[in-house]
Amino acid sequence: MINKLTALTALFAGLSAVPTTAVAAEPEAVALPAASPQVLSAMQRDLRLTPEQAERRLVTEALAARLEHSLRDDLGDAFGGAWLNEDGSKLIVGITDAAQADAVRRAGAEPRLVARSEKQLEKVKAELDRNARFAGRSVHTWYVDVTTNTVVVTAQDFALWSAKSFLAGLGTEDGSVRVVPSKEEPRTMYDLRGGDAYYPGNARCSIGFSVNGGFVTAGHCGGVGTTTSGSNGAAQGTVRGSTFPGNDIGWVQVNGSWASLPWVNNYAGGVANVAGSNEAAIGASICRSGSTTGWRCGVIQAKNVTVNYAQGAVYGMTQTNACCEGGDSGGSWLSGDQAQGVTSGGSGNCTTGGTTFFQPLRPLLSAYGLTLTTSAPAPTGRAIVSNWNGKCIDIPNSNTTDGTPLQMWDCNGTGAQSWTFYSDGTLRALGKCMDVAWGSTANGAVIQLVACNGNPAQKFVLSGAGDLVNPQANKCVDIKEWNGNSGARLQTWECGGTANQKWFLR
């Protein structure tokens, strides 16, 4: 039974109040991503999203990443992996124990019964890793694919026999491994940059992310002791750490002429801010920066992928369908404003499409004891706007008396319309909580403002589909009687997908 899903899981759905005998952590305001116009534009182009869909997807993904972490801990051996559905609106969680389904639903995710746990699949992959030296050049990658509950091995399409030879005798005949054809061998991408270029010796590679004293990049770009220069030709620093193959990690210590800033070149005349390094879920959107192809976006397809380069196997990579070309390697990967990793290699190109692998950032930082340079803004409130009439959810006259009914009003940027998601699942403005009157689960219950008390009536989820839901009632916040005027009241009602129940953040 899940018993630890408190603050983080309540981001997706409301749970019961913490028992009075328990000591609960003080909820924190959740910093939702505030992506730049350039990042949103690239997502719209590559993921074929509207501006509203792109922004909504980033919000959903930020909450999903926190929920996945909590569910993995609490489900333990029953956890079968987690991934976002195709449009990024819902976190799906694999479970090997059907008895956990209701608890997963209460947490705001969709349970999916699977045959093998994530730990079982990782054990199969670890066995393949131990035998990597026996994988021929025509075996390209292997990874846990949580969406199919198998370990996938990719091999050259005309040499699938090589994958079968690699797997022979490893005890993978139980259906836990699938062999998938691959058209092109992955390769390391020398002469690549993400963000700004730098030059290790006579090569050209890419700055990944700023860290204390320097920056991280791909290990294959240069060995320890290699001196580097910047894109301006000025002396820059020295490679202090480098591993490849096995991992593809490296870091450069810079001299005093270079400042460490939390920025990535967005190739649209500006920079993308780096606010942290929360790991995004499988299925989440992701964008990278590179000098050859600029900003390119895709989705995360798999994690902990073993890539069998010509130079040897590299473990723990993340696979994406964002394209990459020569001139883009070592560079930055961002999901919203969260740093994810540095470019390693891939196949294909940005004309016909391709597969690109990046080295996850957190293991890289841990390996060298580095700290990511960030500029994390304090969580700020945002307006909740009706798709139907463009008006905002408002506290009438900024009246914070308990029981004040909420209303719709012309958006004006005041604190009465500035709502912040907190880590306990509450939605707050002017120091108080949005609340379903008397905890009612009936249609027509009033949406009001009340002092925050941890009650399930004060938990709300903004879904990827734009529904603002109270999970206790399983009903949507609804503009009463389709009143399009300022002063219209709000209520709970059966979720019907109607325009007066659709919302977005501004």
TIKOLDREN-798800 format. One record per residue: x, y negated, z negated of N, C-alpha, C in turn; residue in one letter. Coordinates in steps of 0.1 Angstrom, whole numbers, plus 2048, in hexadecimal, padded with zeros to 3 digits. Example, Ala and Ser with C-alpha at 12.3 -4.5 7.8 and 13.67 -1.06 7.14 Angstrom:
<sites>
8848397B287B82D7B28848217B2a;8808167B988980B7B98818007B1s;
</sites>
This chain:
<sites>
80980C8008008008008097F4800m;8067EA80980E7DE80980B7D67FDi;8157D27F58137CB7E981C7BF7E7n;8247BB7F282D7B07F182A7A57FBk;81F7A780281C79C80D816791806l;81E78780281977C7FB81A770804t;82476780182475B80882675C817a;82F76481C83276482A82776B832l;82177682E81777D83580A774836t;80876C82C7FC76382C7FD759837a;80875783D80974E8497FF753854l;7FE7608557F67668607E876985Bf;7E676C84E7D976F8497D876D83Ba;7CC76A8357CB7688277CA77581Fg;7D17768147D178280C7CA77E7FFl;7C77877F67C17857EA7CB77C7E1s;7C57747D87CD76C7D07D67747C7a;7E276F7C47EB7767BB7E57787ADv;7E57847A87DF78779B7E577D790p;7DD77A7867E177077C7ED776774t;7EF7837747FA78876D807788774t;80678478181278478A81877678Aa;82577578C82B76878E82E76679Dv;82775C7A382975A7B183274F7B4a;8397507BF8427457C383A7397C8a;83F72D7C58387217CA8387217D9e;82C7207DF82C7207EE8337147F4p;8397167FF84070B806839708813e;83B6FB8178366F782483E6FE82Fa;83770283983D70A84484170084Fv;84D7008538526F785E84E6FE86Ba;8446FA8728406FF87F8496F9889l;84C7018948556FB89E84F6EF8A5p;8586E58A78556D98AF85E6D98BBa;85B6E18C58646E28D18646D58D9a;86F6D28DF8706C78E78686C88F4s;8656BD8FB85D6BF9088656C7912p;8726C691287A6CE91B8796DD919q;8796E190C8776EF9098696F490Dv;85F6EC90A8516F090D8506F091Dl;8566E79248566E793285C6F4938s;8676F893386E704938865711935a;85F71192985671C92684A71C92Fm;84571193283971093C83D716949q;84971294E84E71695B85072595Br;85872B95285C73895285274294Dd;84A73E94384074793D832744943l;83173A94C82473695281A733948r;81D72A93F814726934810717937l;8047149318017069308086FF925t;8096F29248106EC91980A6F090Bp;7FD6F190B7F76F58FE7FA7038FBe;7FA70C9057FD71A90280C71C8FDq;8157149038237158FF8257118F1a;81F7058ED8207018DF81970A8D5e;80E70F8D98077198D080E7258CEr;81572A8D981D7368D88287358CFr;82F7298CF83A7278C68367288B7l;82A7228B48257228A78227318A3v;81B7388AB8187468A882474E8A6t;82E74C8AE83B7548AD8427518A0e;84274489C849741890843748884a;83674888482F74F87983175E87Al;831764886832772888840777883a;84A76F885858773881858775872a;85176C86A85176E85B84977A857r;83E77C85E83578785A83C79485Dl;84379586884A7A286C8547A6861e;85B79C85C86579F85285F7A4845h;85479E84184D7A38358477B1837s;8417B384283B7C08458457CB845l;8517C884B85B7D384C85F7D783Er;8617CD8358657D082785A7D8820d;84E7D48228437DA81A83E7E781Fd;83E7EA82C83A7F6831845801830l;8517FD82F85C80782D85C811838g;85C81E83485E82983E85282A847d;84782384483B82484D83C819858a;84681185884780686184C80B86Ff;84480987984780E88684B803890g;8507F888B8547ED8948497E3896g;84C7D789A8427CC89C8457C58A9a;83B7C08B083D7B98BC8317B08BFw;8337A58C682779D8CA8217A28D7l;8147A08D880D7A58E481179C8F0n;80C7A08FB81179A90881078B908e;8057859038047769038097708F7d;80F7778EE8157728E280C76D8D7g;7FF7728D87F576D8CF7F37758C2s;7F97828C27F678B8B78037938B4k;8067958A881179E8A480B7AC8A2l;8107B68A980C7C48A88177CB8A0i;8127D389681C7DA88D8197E988Ev;8247F18928237FF892823805884g;81B80F88181A816874819825877i;82082C86E82083B86F815840865t;81083885C80683C8527F9834854d;7EF83B8597E283485C7DC82D850a;7E08318447DB82B8387DF81D836a;7EA81983D7EF80B83C7E8801846q;7DF80684E7D97FE8597D17F2853a;7C97F48497C17E98437CA7DE83Dd;7D57E28377DE7D88317E57D083Ba;7E87D78467EF7CF8527E57C5857v;7D87C98597CE7C085E7CC7B4854r;7CC7B78477CA7AC83E7D67A283Fr;7E17A78427ED79E8447EC796850a;7E37998597E17918657E7797872g;7EC7A38717F27AA87C7E87B6881a;7EB7BB88D7E37C68927EB7D3891e;7E57DD8897ED7EA8877EC7F2894p;7F67FA8967F78038A17FD81089Cr;7F681B89C7FB82889780582E8A0l;81183189B81B8368A482184389Ev;82884B8A682D8588A283A85789Aa;84284C89D84F84C89685183E890r;85883E88485B83187E86682A884s;86881D88187381688788081C882e;88182187588D827870890834878k;88683C87B88984888388E845891q;88983B89788E8378A489C8318A4l;89F8298998AC8248988B682F895e;8B283A88E8BB84588C8BE84C899k;8B484D8A28B78538AF8C184A8B7v;8BF83D8B78C88348BE8D68348B8k;8D78358AB8E48368A48EC8428A9a;8E584D8AC8EC8598B18F18568BFe;8E984F8C78EE84B8D48FA8428D3l;8FA8398CA9058308C89128378C4d;9108428BC91C8498B79228518C3r;91A8538CE91F85A8D99218518E5n;9228448E392383B8EE92E83E8F8a;9398438F39458458FB942850906r;93785890493486290E92A85D919f;92685091791C84A92192484592Da;92184A939928845945924837949g;92B83295392882495791982395Cr;91382D96190682C9668FB82C95Cs;8FF82F94F8F682D9448F881E93Fv;8ED81693F8EE80893E8EB80392Fh;8E080792A8DC80391C8D480D915t;8D380C9088CA8149008C580B8F4w;8B880D8F18B38048E68A680A8E1y;8A18068D589480A8D088A8018D6v;8808078DD8758008E38698028DAd;8667F98D185B7FB8C784E7FB8CEv;84C7F58DA83F7F48E083B8028E5t;84580B8E98418188ED8458238E3t;84B81E8D784E8278CC8598328D1n;86282D8DA86C8368DE87A82F8DFt;8848368E18918318E48938318F3v;8968268FA8978259088A682690Cv;8A982E9168B682E91C8B582A92Av;8BC82092E8BB81C93C8C8821944t;8C68259508D182A9588CF826967a;8DA82696E8D982297C8CE82B983q;8C682598B8BB82C9918BE838999d;8CA83899F8CE8439A88D784D9A0f;8D884B9938E185498B8DA85797Da;8CD85A97D8C785D9718CC86996Al;8D28729728D887E96C8E387B962w;8E986F9638F486B95A8EE86994Cs;8E286394C8DB86193F8D886E938a;8D38789408CF88593B8DC88C936k;8E788A93D8F38909388F888A92Bs;8F687D92A8FA87591E8F287A912f;8E587D9148DC88190A8DD890906l;8E289890F8E38A690C8E98A98FFa;8E28B28F78E88B68EB8E78AD8DFg;8E08A18E18DF8978D68D28988CFl;8CA8A38D28BD8A58CB8B389B8CEg;8B28968DA8A888C8DE89D8928E7t;89B89F8E68918A68EE8838A58E9e;88189D8DE87489D8D786B8928DCd;86F88B8E78668818ED86A8738E7g;8748728DE8778658D887F85D8E2s;8858628ED88D85B8F688785B904v;88784F90A88284E91888E849921r;88F84E92D89A84A936893841941v;89783594289182B94C89B827956v;8988279638A182396D8A581496Cp;8B181196F8B780396F8BE80197Ds;8BB7F59838C07F39908CE7ED990k;8D37E79858DF7E09868E77E1979e;8F47E397A8FC7E596E8FE7D7967e;8FC7D69598FE7CA95290D7C7953p;9107BA95291E7B59539207AA949r;92B7A894492E79C93C92F790945t;92B78594092A77994993576F945m;94177194A94B76794994775B951y;94F75094F94C74495793E73F954d;93874294892B73E94592B734939l;92072B93991F72392D91072192Ar;90E72091D90171C91890371090Fg;8FB7069118FF6FA90A90A6F3912g;9156F090C9206E991392B6F3916d;9326F092093D6F99249496F791Ba;95170291A95F70191496770A91By;97470891A97E71092298871791Ay;98772491899172C91199B73091Bp;9A772A91B9B172D9259AC728932g;9AD73193C9A972E94A99B73194Dn;99473794398673B94597C730941a;97073194596672794095A72F939r;95772C92D94C73292694372891Fc;93B72C915931723911930722901s;92E7168FD92B7148EF91E71A8EBi;91D7228E19117288DD90A71E8D3g;90E71E8C69087158BC9137108B3f;9117048AE91A6FE8A5919705898s;92570789192670C88493070487Cv;93170786F93B6FF86794970186Dn;94F6F687295C6F787795E6FA885g;9536FD88D95570089B9487058A1g;94970F8A993D7158B093E7248B3f;93372A8B59337398B893073A8C7v;9357468CC9347488DA9357578DCt;93775C8E993976A8EC94776E8E9a;94977A8E495677F8E295F7828EEg;9587858F995F78890596577C90Ch;96277090796876490D97676290Ac;97C7678FF98A7658FC98E76C8EFg;99A7708EE99F7778E29A476D8D7g;9A67728CB9AA76A8C09B87638C4v;9B87568C19C474F8C49C37478D1g;9B974A8D99B87428E69B47348E3t;9BB72A8E99B871C8E79AD7188F1t;9A570F8EE99A70B8F699A6FC8F8t;9946F89039916E99069836E8909s;97E6DB9079706D890996D6D5918g;9606D391A95C6CF9289626C292Ds;9666BA92496D6AE92897C6AF92An;9816BB92898F6BE92A9976BB91Eg;9916B69139996B390799C6C08FFa;9A76C08F79AA6CB8EF99F6CD8E5a;99B6DA8E398F6DC8DB9916E58CEq;9976F18D09996F98C49A07068C8g;99E7108BF9A471D8C099A7288BCt;99B7338C499273F8C19977458B4v;98F7468AA99374C89D98D75989Br;98375D8A297D76A8A197776F8AEg;97A77B8B29757808BF97478F8BFs;9697958C29677A38C39607A78D0t;9657B08D895F7B58E49677C08EAf;9617CC8EE9537D08EC9507D48DDp;9467DC8DB9417DF8CE9377D48CAg;93C7C88C89337BC8C79387B38D2n;9307A88D493579D8DD9347908D6d;93D78E8CC93C7838C394977C8C2i;94876F8C19557678C09517598BAg;95C7538B495A7458AF96773D8B1w;9657308B49707278B797071D8ACv;97C71B8A597E71089C9837048A3q;97C6F88A297F6ED8A99876E38A1v;98E6DA8A89966D08A198D6C489Dn;9946BA89698C6AF8909856A689Ag;9886A88A798269F8B19746A38B5s;9706AF8B09636B48B495A6B58A8w;94E6B08AA9446B089F93A6BC8A1a;9366C189692D6CD89691E6C8895s;9176C98A09096C38A08FF6CE8A3l;8F36CD89E8E96D889F8E16D68ACp;8E86D68B88E16D38C48E56DD8CFw;8DC6DF8D98DF6E78E58DB6DE8F1v;8E36DE8FB8E06D79078D36DD90En;8C96D49108BD6DA9168BC6D8925n;8C76D292B8C86D09398BC6C993Fy;8B76C09378AC6B793C8AF6A9937a;8BC6A69348C069992F8C0697920g;8BE6A29198BD6A190A8C26AD904g;8BF6AF8F78C36BA8EF8B76C18E8v;8B96CE8E68AF6D68DE8B56D78D0a;8AD6D48C68B16D58B88B26E38B3n;8BC6E68AA8BD6F38A48B96F2895v;8AE6F78918A96F58848AC70187Aa;8AF70D8808B27198788B5725881g;8B473087B8B773D8828AE74887Fs;8A174587D89775087A896758886n;89776588589776F890889770896e;88876E8A387B7708A987777E8ACa;86A7818AD86578F8AF8677938BEa;8667A08C08657A68CD8597A08D4i;85979C8E084E7968E784D7878E6g;8567818DD8567728DB85D76C8E7a;85975F8EA85F7588F486D7538F0s;8767528F988474D8F6889746902i;89273C8FF89873490A8A7733907c;8AE7329128BD7319118C172591Ar;8CE7209168D471591D8E0719924s;8E17159318ED7199398F070F944g;8FD70D9479017039508FD70795Fs;8FC7139628F87179708E9716973t;8E171B9698D371C96C8CB713962t;8D170B9598CA7039508C270A946g;8B67059428AD70B9398A6716940w;8A672293A89E72E940898735934r;88B73993688473F92B87F74D92Fc;87C75492587676292787176691Ag;87077491886C77990B876784907v;8767868FA87E7908F487879E8F7i;8807A78FD87A7B490187E7BF8F8q;88A7BE8F288F7C98E989A7C38E0a;89C7CA8D58A77C68CC8B07D28C9k;8BB7D08C48C57DA8C18C87E38CDn;8CA7DC8D88CD7E38E58DC7E68E6v;8DF7F28EA8ED7F58ED8EF7F38FCt;8F87EA8FF8FB7E790D9097EE911v;9097F691B9157FD91F91C7F692An;9237EB92792B7E49309377ED935y;93D7E89409497EF9469547EF93Ca;9557E593395F7E492995D7ED91Dq;9507F291B94D7FA91093F7F690Ag;9397FE90192C7FB8FC92C7EF8F2a;9227E78F391F7DD8E99127DF8E2v;9127DF8D59067E38CD8FF7D78C8y;8F27DA8C58EA7D08BD8E67C48C6g;8E57C58D38E27BA8DB8D27B88DCm;8CE7AC8E08C07AA8E38BE7A88F2t;8B37AF8F78B17AF9058A57A5908q;8A779D91389C79491789B795926t;89078F92B88E78D93A89077F93En;89777793689B76A93B8A776C944a;8A776594F8B27679598BF760955c;8CA76595A8D775F9578E0761964c;8E97589668F275997190075596Ce;90A75897591875497291974596Eg;91F74296492073595F917732953g;91173D94D90873B94290C742935d;91874993491B75292992174D91Cs;91D75391092074E9039177438FEg;90D73F9069047349038F97378FAg;8F172D8F88E772D8ED8D97338F1s;8D373A8E88C673F8E98BD73A8DEw;8B27348E18A972E8D789B7338D9l;8947368CE8867388CE87F72D8C6s;8797248CD8757178C788170F8C3g;88370C8B688F7058B189770F8A9d;89571C8AA89D7258A28A872C8ABq;8B472B8A78BF7318AE8BE7408ADa;8C07478B98BF7568B98CC75D8BDq;8D57578C58E175F8C98E87588D4g;8F375F8D98FB75A8E48FB7648EFv;8FC75E8FB8FB766907907770908t;90477D90B90F78790D91078A91Cs;9057909229067949308F8798935g;8F879E9418EB7A29468EC7A6954g;8E17A695B8E07AA9698D67A2970s;8D67A297D8CD79A9858D178B986g;8C778398A8CA77498B8BD76D989n;8BE75F98B8B27579898AA755995c;8AD75C9A08A575C9AD89C7679ADt;8A17739AA89977F9AA89578499Ct;89B77E9928987829848A378B97Fg;8A378D9728AD79696D8AB79995Eg;8B57A09598B57A494A8C179E944t;8C07979398CB7919328CC796923t;8D879891E8DA79C9118E1791909f;8DD78F8FC8E47868F48E878D8E7f;8F37888E18F878C8D48F07858C9q;8E878C8C18E17858B68EA77D8ADp;8E57718A98ED7678A28F176B894l;8E777088C8E977287E8F577C87Cr;8F678888290179088090F78A884p;90E78188E91A77A89291F771887l;91576988191976087691E76886Al;91877386791C77B85C92A78185Ds;92D78586A93A78B86C945782869a;94477586B94E76B86994C76285Ey;94176485693E75B84B93B74D84Eg;93474B85993173E85F92373985Bl;92172C85B91472685891071E864t;9047218698FE71A8748FC70B871l;8FF70387A8FC6F48788EE6F287Ct;8E66ED8738D76EB8768D36DD872t;8C86D98778C26CD8738B36D0871s;8B06D68668A26DB86489A6D085Ea;8906CB8668876C186187E6C6856p;87A6BD84D8716C08438636C384Aa;85C6CD84484F6D084A8466C484Ap;8406C18558376B68568296BB85Bt;81F6B38568116B785A80F6B4869g;8056BB86E8016B987C7F26B987Dr;7ED6B18867DF6B08887D96BE88Ea;7CD6C288A7C66CD88F7BB6C8898i;7BD6CA8A57B46C38AF7AB6CD8B6v;79F6C98B87956D18BF7976D18CEs;7986DD8D47996DE8E278D6D88E9n;7826D88E37756D58E97746C68EBw;7766BE8E07746AF8E17806A78DEn;78C6AD8DB7986A68D879869E8CBg;78F6A08C278F69A8B57966A38ABk;79A69D89F7A26A389579A6A7889c;79E6B28827996B587579E6AA86Bi;7946A586379769885C79169984Ed;79869384479269283778B684836i;77E68483577767783677C66D82Cp;78066183278565682A791659820n;7986648247A366981C79F66C80Ds;79267080C78D6737FF7916817FAn;7996827F079F68F7EC7976957E0t;78B6907DE7826967D377F6A57D7t;7806AE7CE77D6BC7D076F6BD7D6d;76D6C57E17606C77E775D6BE7F2g;7666B47F67646AB8017636B480Et;7586B38157576BB8227606B582Cp;7676BD83476F6B883F7666B584Bl;76C6AD8537646A885F76D6A786Bq;7676A487776F6A188376F691884m;77B68C88977C67E88B78667B896w;78566F89B78F66B8A579D66D89Fd;7A66728A77B46758A17BB66789Fc;7C16658937C66588907D4659889n;7D96658877E76668827E8664873g;7DD66386C7DE66085E7E066D856t;7E366C8497E66778407D968083Fg;7CD67A8417C16818407BF68B84Ba;7C868A8557C76948607D469B862q;7DD69A8587EA6A18597EA6AE851s;7E96B98577E76C68517F46CE852w;7F86D48468046DC8468016EA842t;8076F484980670284581070583Af;80B70B83081470F82581671E825y;82172281E82573081E81B739817s;81273480F80773D8097FB73E812d;7FC73981E7F073A8277E772E827g;7E972581E7E071981D7E370F827t;7D97068297DA6FB8337D76EF82Bl;7E16E682A7E06DB8207E16CD827r;7DA6C38217DB6B58247D96AD818a;7E06A28167DE69980B7DF6A17FEl;7E76AB7FD7EA6B37F17DF6BD7EDg;7D56BF7F67CA6C97F27C86D27FEk;7C06DC7FC7BF6E78057B16E780Dc;7B26EB81A7A66EF8217A06FB81Am;7926FB81978C70681177E709817d;77A71681676C71A81976471980Cv;75A71180D75270E80074D71B7FAa;75071C7ED74C7277E47517357E9w;75B7357F27617417F77577497FFg;74D74280574374980C748750819s;74275C81B74576382873A762832t;73075A82F72475983872674E842a;71F74F84D71F74585771A738851n;71F72D85571A72085172171A844g;72B72283E73171D832739710835a;73970682C73F6F982E74E6FA82Dv;7556F48367646F28357666E582Di;76E6E682276F6DB81977E6D9814q;7806CF80C78D6CD80678C6D07F7l;7966D87F27956DC7E47A46DD7DFv;7A66DB7D27B36DD7CC7B86EB7CFa;7C46ED7D37CA6FA7D77CA7037CBc;7C570F7CC7C47197C17C77277C5n;7CC72A7D17D07377D57C57407D9g;7B873B7D97AD7447DC7AD7477EBn;7A87537EF7A87577FD79F74E805p;7967467FF78E73C80679773180Ca;7A37308087AC72580C7B772A815q;7B573681B7BF73C8247B973A832k;7C273583B7BE7338497C9737853f;7C573C85E7CE7418687CA73A876v;7D473387C7D272E88A7D7738893l;7CE73F89A7D374A8A37D87458B0s;7DF74E8B77E474B8C47D97478CEg;7CD74C8CB7C17488D47BB73B8D0a;7C07348C67BB7278C27AF7288B8g;7AD7338B27A37358A87A973189Ad;7A27298927A672688479D72F87Bl;7A373987679C74486F79E744860v;79374685979574A84B79475A84An;79F76184879F76F84879577683Ep;79377083278A77682977C77882Eq;77776D83576A76E83B76B774849a;77777484F77977885D77076F866n;76F76286376775986B77074D86Fk;76B74587977373A87F76E72D87Ac;77772387977371587776C710883v;76070A88175770888C7516F988Ad;7506F289574A6E489573B6E6894i;7356E288A7276E688771E6DF892k;7156E889770A6E48A070F6DD8ADe;71C6E08B07216DB8BD7206CB8BDw;7226C58B17226B78B072F6B18B5n;72F6AA8C073B6A48C573F6978C0g;7386918B673A6848B17446848A5n;74A6798A275267889674867988As;74D68088074468287473E690874g;74069888073A6A58807416AE876a;7396B686F73D6BF8647436CC86Ar;74A6D38617506E086574A6EB85Cl;74A6F786274470285B74C70F860q;74971A85974E72785E74372D866t;74773587073D73C87974474887Fw;73C75188374175D88A74A758896e;75675E89775F7598A275975E8B0c;7567548B87507588C57587538D1g;76474D8CE76C7488DA76673C8E0g;75D7358D97567298DF75F71D8DDt;75D7138E67667078E67666FF8D9a;75B7008D175A6F88C57617008B9n;76870B8BD7707138B377E7148B7q;78270C8C179070D8C67987008C2k;7A57038BD7AD6F88B77BB6FA8BCw;7C26EE8BB7D16EE8BD7D76E48B4f;7E46E58B37EC6DC8AA7F26D18B3l;7F26C58AD7F86B98B48026B38ABr;
</sites>
